[in-house]
Amino acid sequence: MVIILFCGPLAGCISNEEIENTYIEDDSELNQIDVDFCGDLDGDGEIDCPLSGYIPETTPWWCNSTGIGGHHVDPAYDGMEKGALSYSDCENLTAEFQEVLAWASQWPTLGEAEDSGFHMLVGYTEGMGTHHARLENFSMSDEEFDFNEPEFLGTNLDTEFDFAQPEFLMFSGEERDSELVGFAWYVHAPSDTPPEGFTGENDWWHRHDSLCFQVDIMLVMGENLEDEDCSNRDGQNVALDEFWMSHAWIVRPWLTHEDVFTNHHPCLKEDGAITDPEAECWMETMGHVGHDIE
């Protein structure tokens, strides 16, 4: 875990008994590394390589999810379990994740993201951090907006899945220096048909049937509230049962080794993010974080 914590989000880190904390600066080197330079970084018996130092024909942790995906597991996945990807699928998924990290490296903090036009739709929430999206000129105050059949016209909250540019950036708090911790993709699709999503079958998607928004500032005030309760929070419910979400925890050190696509990170506590690598929650990231299917 210590080795992982000190690997930068885009630099490859290779390690064995003789070589430690060696970083790869040139991406052209990535496919020329001897597989022996990777290591069993999480002690599960599998060879691990940092995302940008992926070695072909290995099964690193992000290609070997287990369990059932965390909270909000949709009934569409009833009776299913996650598992190791084929070498081919793993190589493709790794390339997809590498593109995400390269794109998001522009906004390592909340302040930089907001300065670039990202808006906080969801404030800091236990297990998830914030959810920031680019809304352009969209507003729920527009008289044509339908709260029962919403369309977010002019934004990327639409029917298209773009693995390289997630709809949401997630941060460790609401302060300007809060760090990027993860990503969420959001796709409009039929309520009984999860999006195709990433390579492989481990990116299980979930839905929030309705969210209560404070309309004027486009901020979520609660989930699945009765209309009266939502109104008491100066909000209005928006039906979102045909919008699907999937998370990925690939920003170091905010990794979840048992399931890269799990919905919640154990170190994003209700009273704030825990950054001490010796804290118990960080050990949980090496273990199972699934829950029963609802």
N, C-alpha and C positions, 0 to 999 in steps of 0.2 A: 504494500500500500504506500509506503514511504516513497518508493521509486516513482509510482504513478503520480503522487501529489506534486512532485517537482518537475514533471514533464510539462512543457508549455503546451497550449492548446493546438498549435500547428507544427511543433517540432517533434520529430521522431526520436524516441529514446530507446536505446538498445542496451541490454545488460546480460552478462553471465558472470562466472566467478572471477574473471580477469578484467572485464570491462564494465564500468559502472558510470552512470550519468553521462553517457556519450550522446551528443545530439547531432541530428542530421539537418544541415542547413539547405542542402540542394536536393529538391525533389527528384532529380534525375538519378540520385543514388538509391532510391527506395527499393527498386527491384533488383539491386545488385548485392544486397546484404545476405550473407550466409545465414540460413535459418537458425544456426546454433547461437547467433547473437540475440535472438529473442529469448524470452525466459518465461517460466511459470510464475508470473508476477502476483497472482492471487492465490496460489497454493492449491488449485483444484486439479492439478495433473495435466492441464491443457496448456499448450504454448500460447503466450500472449505477446502481442506486438502493438505498440501505440498506433492510433488510427493512421497517422501519416507515415508510419514505418511498417505497414502491413506486409507480411511475407506470403506470397502465393502458396496455396495448398496447406494452409494452417487454419485452425478454427479458433480465433481469438474470442474473448469473452462476449463481444458485441454481436457475434454470430452464433451464440450458443445460449439463447434465453431458455429459462425454465419457468414452470408454474403457469399461472393463468392471468398475469398481467396487472394486478393491483386493483384499486377501487374502480367503480363504475364499469365493470365488465359487462358487456352487452350480451343478452341472451343468444345473439347470433353465434356466439362462440361456445355455447353449452356443449359439454362433453369433449371439448378439445383441450389440448395442452401444447405448449410451445416446445421447441427443440432445436437441435443443431442444424444449421444450414449446410447445404452442399458447398464444396469448395468454389464452384462457379458462382452460386448465389452469394456466398460470402464476399467474394472479390467485387461483385457488383454493388452490394450493400456498402462495403467499405468505401468505394468510389463515391457513392451517393453521400455518405456522411462527410467525406473529405470536402466535397463541394459546399455542404452546409457550413462547415467550420470556416472555410475560406471566405464565404460571403459574410457571415456574421462577425468575423474578426474586425469589421469596421466599427462595431458598437460594443466594446467590452464593458461599458458601464451604462447605467440607466440614463445619466445625464447626456451622454453622447448620443444615445438612441433618441431621446426626446428632442434634442437639438436638431436631429435629422428628420423629425416629423413623426416619430412613433408616439402613439397615444396610449395611456394606461387605461385599458378597458376593465381589467380586474386588478384590484389592489393586492398587496401582499397577502397570500393565503397559505395556510399550513400545508406542507408537502409539495407546493407548486411554485411559490414565489409570486411575482406579478405576471400579468399577461399584457404585453404591449403590441399594438398593431398599427399599421399605417392605414388611416381612414381617408386620406386625401380631403375632399370637401364634403364627404358624406355626413349627414346628420339625421338622427331619428326624429328631429323636430319637423322635418319636411312633411307636409300634409299628405303626400302620396305614400309615405312609409306605412306598410301594413304590419301591425304587431302580431297578427295571427299567421301570416304567411310572409315572413320578412325576406327582403332582398337587400343586400348591402351594395347597391349600385355604385360603380366607380372605385371599388376597393378590390382587394384580392380575396375577400371572404366570399368565394363563389364555388362553382362546380369543378374547378380545375385543381389537380394535385400537382404541385411543383416541389419535388423533394429538395431542390437546391435553395429554395427561398421560403421557409416556413412562415405561416401567417402571423405567428406570435413569437416574440422573444420573451424569455422569462428571466427576471432578475431577483436577487437575494433580499431585496428590501425596496422601500419607496424613496430612499435618499439618492441624491445624484451620483454618489460614488458606489452605489449598490452594483455588485458584479453580475455579469451574465452567468446563468446557471443551466439553462436548458432551452428547449424549443417545443413548440406545439404547432401541428398542422391542422387546418380546419377546412372541411370540404362539405359542400351541399350535395346530398345524395339521398335516395329513398330511405325511409326509416328502417326497412328490413334488409338493406343491402349495404354493408360497409364498403368504403372506397377500396380500390385495388392497392393503392399505397406503395410502400417500399418493396424492393426485391425480397422474396421469401414470404413466409406466412406468420411472422412473429409480431408484426405491428398491428396489434389488436386495437381497434378504434372504439370509442365510447361516445355517448350522447348525453347532453343535459337537456331534459325535456323543456324546461323554461328557465329563464333568468330574469330577475327583476332589475331593471336599469333605471338609474336616475337620468332621465332623457336629456336634460340640457347639457350635462357634462359627460354623457356616454360612459357611465361607471356602473359596474354591477354591484347591486346592493344585497343580493341573496339568490338562492337557487330553489326552484320548486315551491315558491311561496303562494299562499292564497292571495287573491287579488287585494283583499283588505289589508293583509299584512304588508304586501308590497307597497300599497298606497301609503301606509303609515310610515314607510321609509322614504317617502317622496319619490316613489318609483312607479314603473309600469311594467307588467310582465310581457316578455317577448317569447313566443313559441319557437323553440329551436330543435324540435324532435327530428328534423331532417338535416341537421348539421352534425357532422362527425368530427371527433378530435382524436389525435394521437400525439403522444409525447416521445421525445428521445433525449436521454441523458448522456451526452457525449462531450460536454465541456468539462475539461479537467479543472478542479478535482471532483466535480459533481457527477461522478459515474455511478451507475448501478449495475454491478457485475452479474447478478443473477438474471436480470432482465433489463436490457437497455431501453425497452419501450414501456416500462412500468409507469403508472400514472402519477406516483408520488415519490418524492425523495425524503428519506427519513431524517435528514439533517436540516430540513426547512421546517423548524418547529413553529408552534403557534405564536410564541413570543419572540421569534426572530431566528435568523439563520445561525447555525453553529459551524464555526470554521476551524475549531481545534481538532486536528487529525487524530488525537488520542481519545476523543469523545466516543462514547458507546455507539452513537448513531452511525458513525463512520464504519464501524464493524458490521453494522446491519447492511450497508451497501454491498457487502460481500456475500450476503445471505439472501434467503427467499423473502420477497416482499409482496407476495400475492395475497388475495383475499377471495372469499367465495363469490361465485357468480350470482348477481342479484336477480 
